[in-house]
């Protein structure tokens, strides 16, 4: 386990304050945050490379706050590798692996860098350096591995390979990992626990899916890439029947189990939009978060179970790779949908045209 | 894109000409005396090393004492330089400032100050004398004078060399199981080595050329600088030239070493 309690650290004028989270033993944690939020400082504080001004760190069952880095049983990988420039690639990988040579050889093979071992580090590309730094940290088979954007310089093919191998080694060797990333996809692919960090504080932490779908604040929602964050007013629909949303038990339906969990039917009003959802929110001011990929677009009024159906005009249509982003104006309120470029082509969408947008009640998160 | 208007071109040209002239005058001013000395006394200086036992002895004494001072400076100054490079405290800042003092005071004054601390009448000097280590009028005095004026150069250069080694290299090494002393041996020193050697060479060169502090502490036995001065005051300019020229040629050794170091592969870049 990586256990961090009320951790405070200072580097120059920057402060980490009151950081608390747990990554259970054998799990993979991801730290997400903007540049300058303190992600690297957090890893260094856990590693014992930055002194704490408050709080405690425990690794596994040991409190290590007062232990030096060499006794913590950790491996650290920096974004820039920090390979020792006076040593060859092989010497770098074996630097701390005198007692774990088979592991060093295995990780070198699995990361596909066997042919690099005799090279000097100055001759490596940025991506190759990251792979060697990964191998060097993993070669000791440390129980805890701290990774600071370890795949950022890799080309897409090698990134996929490295991610897969690191995840596989993580499962096979059972180490606990904590990785810093800017990449939400990576966070979703790798993480069992997501920790959102901003300005030296933890904004939210939990299962990645939970954090992505249920951001605690509109700021977090926007930070995580939610494009529809609407300010408005919630009203609890006290008299709504259990089948209020659609009348059946498909996703998006308020079913008895939800009611038992304390959920109730809700109406959220943002300007001209009336959105129906379910949740535990009380009446009053709130923000509704709807991820763009949850919004469907149709040419005709959809025969769908979705409770929220609106007619809007396409204000902007943009394509990025395989995805299309459709910005709508719904009675003066902006609403963004994301669909595949193929779907956008099939629908023959054009700016200025009117289309139907729909999303399920459970796609709406209130915060 | 920035462009130069035609009206400004003559002014730019004038500034360039003045700058080039100034630089040339300075260069000639610096090189002319040395060139003149080597031209007039270089051959006789080399010949004198073969026939002049006093000059040969002075050169040997200078080389040995400068090497002794440099070795002591490296041994004692390297840990201090590392501390100064890695510590951001007021105390470290104060120490760094104090270390520059020997470079700022006139060297005869440094000699007088050393005499006060290491002279026969002083506490330390009398202890050393009882231990059989006389300072005044001995090679030890020369080493002390050289150390005083040149060690700050080594510590300052070594501090820069250590500061250029990103501490994350050391952090990584510690997470790989090394204790700090082992990290120093396996990572920090190899990465700072080029800067440390360059600083040692500069210290040695400065020690070789020292005169003011040495002449106060130990006039005899004579280093080359004292011998040149002695011959100038006793016999005149022409007798001083061979010894002075030999000292200049001697000083070329560290210059060549520094040049070689500059062309060596850089080892202190983060990778």
Contacts between the chains, C-beta under 8 A, distances in Angstrom:
chain1	res1	chain2	res2	distance
A	44	B	171	7.0
A	47	B	171	7.1
A	47	B	175	5.8
A	48	B	174	7.9
A	49	B	168	7.9
A	49	B	171	4.2
A	49	B	174	7.2
A	49	B	175	7.5
A	68	B	174	7.0
A	68	B	179	7.7
A	69	B	171	6.8
A	69	B	174	4.1
A	69	B	175	5.2
A	70	B	174	4.9
A	70	B	175	7.1
A	70	B	176	7.9
A	70	B	177	5.2
A	70	B	178	6.1
A	70	B	179	5.9
A	72	B	175	7.5
A	74	B	175	5.4
A	75	B	175	6.1
A	75	B	176	7.6
A	76	B	171	7.2
A	76	B	172	6.3
A	76	B	175	4.8
A	78	B	168	6.2
A	78	B	172	7.2
A	80	B	270	6.5
A	81	B	271	6.6
A	82	B	166	7.1
A	82	B	168	5.0
A	82	B	169	5.6
A	82	B	172	5.1
A	82	B	270	6.4
A	82	B	271	7.5
A	83	B	271	5.0
A	84	B	169	6.4
A	84	B	172	7.9
A	84	B	173	7.6
A	84	B	187	6.0
A	84	B	191	7.7
A	84	B	271	8.0
A	85	B	191	7.0
A	85	B	267	5.8
A	85	B	268	7.7
A	85	B	269	6.3
A	85	B	270	7.5
A	85	B	271	4.5
A	86	B	190	4.6
A	86	B	191	6.4
A	86	B	267	5.4
A	95	B	173	7.2
A	95	B	176	5.2
A	95	B	186	7.9
A	96	B	173	7.9
A	96	B	175	7.9
A	96	B	176	3.0
A	96	B	177	4.6
A	96	B	178	7.3
A	121	B	271	4.8
A	122	B	271	6.2
A	124	B	271	7.6
A	129	B	271	6.5
A	136	B	172	7.9
A	136	B	176	7.2
A	137	B	175	7.5
A	137	B	176	7.9
A	140	B	176	6.5
A	140	B	177	6.9
A	142	B	175	7.8
